[in-house]
Amino acid sequence: MILSKRNYFFLFVFLGSVIQANAQLDTFIVKSLHSNVSVLPVKSFLFLKEDNLFKIKYVGKNKLGRMELRGGVIDKKNDSIYNFKAQTGVSAILVIYEKLKNGNEIIAFTYTYKLFGREMPHVRLDGIPNDSVIGVLTVIALGKLRAQAKYNKDIYTVTSFKLYVGSGNLFDTLSTKGNQLTLDMKRLINKIDVKTYGGALMFEEIKGLGPGGVEITFPPLKVFLMEEKIRGFGF
């Protein structure tokens, strides 16, 4: 059968309509379920074995599901505040799930935190480090313990300590709260005949607070006493 040009035109239009109809039947749009999870404050790292408080907010059609910190634990404080405590390793992975209406859970948020251990700070007596010499008059005039790390500027507070005052073969022990030597401690130190018997101060069980209010036991501190001459004007 020979078709005219006009018939070819109608046949082409007809076939095009069929193809377009089939294409329309095979085309469908699936809208994804949009959800948003925010974790504040935004941080790239956590300190090992310390409390790290975060606020978690979920916006979506479903419900916020379970959470896990792979490399640590999560403790819920209230409806939106959570405490992340990393335990070990060099990184911890936060995984937050979204709970669907059918009860299943899907991952809604993941983030990897780097883990760091804080440098252990060391205590000094009036700026004098461990195994050093300090004058008796300096201790009596000042007599404060301060803790500081070598490589960071974190703030530490000494809250209590035990002092062993030694001269010759004799030792006396006194304890106090805070970072200041008490009057009784200073009176005891003042009685030491440093020139004849020598003297040493040993600070142990030094307790304190670090960043975030973390309780810390600082390393012991030992200093040796020396006699100081009282200087005056006119010489």
C-alpha positions in Angstrom: 0.0 0.0 0.0 1.3 3.4 -1.0 0.7 6.2 1.4 0.5 9.8 0.2 2.5 12.5 1.9 -0.7 13.6 3.7 -1.2 10.2 5.1 2.5 10.0 6.2 1.9 13.3 8.1 -1.1 12.0 10.0 0.7 8.7 10.7 3.7 10.6 12.2 1.4 12.7 14.3 -0.5 9.6 15.5 2.7 7.7 16.4 4.1 10.7 18.2 0.9 11.0 20.3 1.1 7.3 21.3 4.8 7.6 22.3 4.0 10.8 24.3 1.1 9.1 26.1 3.2 6.1 27.0 5.9 8.4 28.3 3.4 10.2 30.4 2.2 6.9 31.8 5.8 5.8 32.7 6.8 9.1 34.4 6.2 9.6 38.2 7.6 12.0 40.9 8.6 10.8 44.4 8.9 13.5 47.0 11.6 12.8 49.6 10.7 13.2 53.2 12.6 16.2 54.3 14.0 16.2 57.8 16.6 18.4 59.4 18.8 17.6 62.4 20.9 20.3 64.0 23.6 19.7 66.7 24.8 22.7 68.6 27.3 24.0 69.3 29.1 23.1 66.1 32.4 21.4 67.1 34.9 19.3 65.2 36.4 17.5 68.3 35.6 16.1 71.7 37.8 15.7 74.8 38.2 12.2 76.0 36.3 11.2 79.2 34.8 14.7 79.6 31.2 16.0 79.5 30.3 17.6 76.2 26.8 19.1 76.2 24.9 19.5 73.0 21.5 20.7 72.0 19.8 18.5 69.4 16.9 19.8 67.3 14.8 17.7 64.9 12.4 19.1 62.3 10.5 16.7 60.1 7.3 14.7 59.6 8.5 11.8 61.7 10.0 11.5 65.1 13.5 11.7 66.5 14.8 8.2 67.0 17.6 6.7 69.0 21.2 8.1 69.1 24.5 6.5 69.5 28.1 7.7 69.8 30.4 5.0 68.4 33.4 5.4 70.6 31.5 6.8 73.6 28.1 7.1 75.3 25.2 9.6 75.2 23.3 10.6 78.3 20.0 12.5 77.8 19.7 15.5 80.2 16.3 16.8 79.1 14.1 17.0 76.0 16.9 18.6 73.8 20.1 18.6 75.8 22.4 15.6 75.5 25.8 14.8 77.0 28.4 13.2 74.7 31.2 11.4 76.6 33.9 9.9 74.4 35.7 7.0 76.0 38.5 5.8 73.8 40.1 6.0 70.3 41.0 8.8 68.0 37.5 9.5 66.6 33.9 9.0 67.6 30.9 8.8 65.2 27.6 10.3 66.1 24.6 8.6 64.5 21.1 10.0 64.9 18.1 8.0 63.7 14.7 9.1 62.5 11.8 7.0 63.5 9.2 6.4 60.7 5.5 5.9 61.2 5.8 2.2 60.6 8.3 1.9 63.5 11.4 1.5 61.3 14.4 3.7 61.8 16.6 5.3 59.2 19.7 7.4 59.6 19.0 11.1 59.6 22.3 12.5 60.7 25.9 11.4 61.1 29.1 13.2 62.1 32.6 12.2 63.0 34.3 13.9 65.9 38.1 13.9 66.4 39.1 12.9 70.0 41.8 14.5 72.1 43.0 13.9 75.6 43.8 17.0 77.6 47.3 17.7 78.7 47.8 17.0 82.4 48.5 20.4 84.2 51.2 20.7 86.9 50.9 22.6 90.1 53.4 25.3 91.2 53.9 27.0 94.5 54.1 30.8 93.9 55.4 30.1 90.4 58.0 27.6 91.5 57.8 24.2 89.8 58.3 20.7 91.2 61.7 19.7 92.6 62.9 23.4 92.8 64.0 25.7 95.6 61.9 28.4 97.2 62.6 30.9 99.9 60.8 30.6 103.3 59.8 34.3 103.3 58.3 33.9 99.8 56.1 31.0 101.0 55.0 32.9 104.1 54.2 36.1 102.2 52.4 34.4 99.3 51.8 30.6 99.7 49.5 29.9 96.8 49.1 26.9 94.6 48.3 27.3 90.9 47.8 24.7 88.2 48.7 25.3 84.6 49.2 23.2 81.5 52.3 23.7 79.5 50.9 23.9 76.0 47.4 25.2 76.4 45.6 28.1 78.2 42.9 26.1 79.9 41.9 27.4 83.3 42.4 25.1 86.3 41.5 25.7 90.0 43.0 24.1 93.0 40.3 23.3 95.5 42.1 21.3 98.3 45.4 19.8 99.1 47.4 18.1 101.9 50.8 19.5 103.0 53.7 17.6 104.5 56.2 19.8 106.2 59.5 18.1 106.6 62.7 19.1 108.5 65.4 16.6 109.3 63.6 13.3 110.1 60.3 15.0 111.3 57.2 15.5 109.2 54.0 17.3 110.1 50.8 17.0 108.0 48.1 19.6 107.5 45.1 19.8 105.1 43.0 22.6 103.8 40.4 23.7 101.3 41.3 26.1 98.5 44.7 26.9 97.0 46.1 29.1 99.8 48.4 28.0 102.6 46.7 28.5 106.0 48.1 30.6 108.9 48.8 27.3 110.7 50.8 26.0 107.8 52.8 29.2 107.5 53.5 29.3 111.3 54.8 25.7 111.0 57.0 26.6 108.1 58.3 29.6 109.9 59.5 27.4 112.8 61.8 25.3 110.6 65.5 25.9 111.1 66.3 25.7 107.4 69.9 26.7 107.8 70.6 23.8 110.2 68.3 21.0 109.2 67.1 22.0 105.8 63.4 21.7 104.9 61.0 20.5 102.3 57.3 21.0 101.5 55.4 18.1 99.9 51.9 18.7 98.5 49.8 15.6 97.8 46.2 14.8 97.2 45.9 18.0 95.3 42.3 18.3 94.0 40.9 20.8 91.6 38.6 21.6 88.8 39.4 21.8 85.1 37.5 23.1 82.0 33.8 22.3 82.2 34.0 21.7 86.0 35.7 18.4 85.6 37.3 17.2 88.9 41.0 16.5 88.6 43.7 15.1 90.9 46.9 16.9 90.1 50.4 15.4 90.3 52.2 15.9 93.6 54.5 18.9 94.2 57.7 18.9 96.1 59.8 22.0 96.8 62.9 22.6 99.0 63.2 25.5 101.4 66.0 27.9 101.5 66.8 30.7 103.9 66.2 34.2 102.6 67.8 37.4 103.8 65.6 40.4 104.5 66.8 43.1 102.2 66.6 46.8 103.1 67.4 50.1 101.5 70.8 51.8 101.7 73.2 49.0 100.7 
